[in-house]
Amino acid sequence: MGETEVTCNDNGSLKITGNFVIKDMQGNQYDLSGRTAISLCRCGSSSNKPFCDGAHKKINFQSTVRATKLPPPAPKV
């Protein structure tokens, strides 16, 4: 499997493809059952967070995203 890729879908989820691991705040790894593609919720309404269940369509979630350049990271002191 190639590099990990994250796609920000307009009015929807974050789609992750490739070789990746998803962990909770305690460092426990989610069992993705061998999946190489998954969608994560951005709208906050999924009943299966952090995964997308399509709830964004029911609540008319609106968010258009376009690639931009981030400023350089702040120097560490």
Stockholm file with secondary structure:
# STOCKHOLM 1.0

chainA/1-77         MGETEVTCNDNGSLKITGNFVIKDMQGNQYDLSGRTAISLCRCGSSSNKPFCDGAHKKINFQSTVRATKLPPPAPKV
#=GR chainA/1-77 SS CCCCEEEECTTSCEEEESSCCCBCTTSCBCCCTTCSEEEECSSSCCTTTTBCCSHHHHTTCCCCCCCCCCCCCCCCC
#=GC SS_cons        CCCCEEEECTTSCEEEESSCCCBCTTSCBCCCTTCSEEEECSSSCCTTTTBCCSHHHHTTCCCCCCCCCCCCCCCCC
//
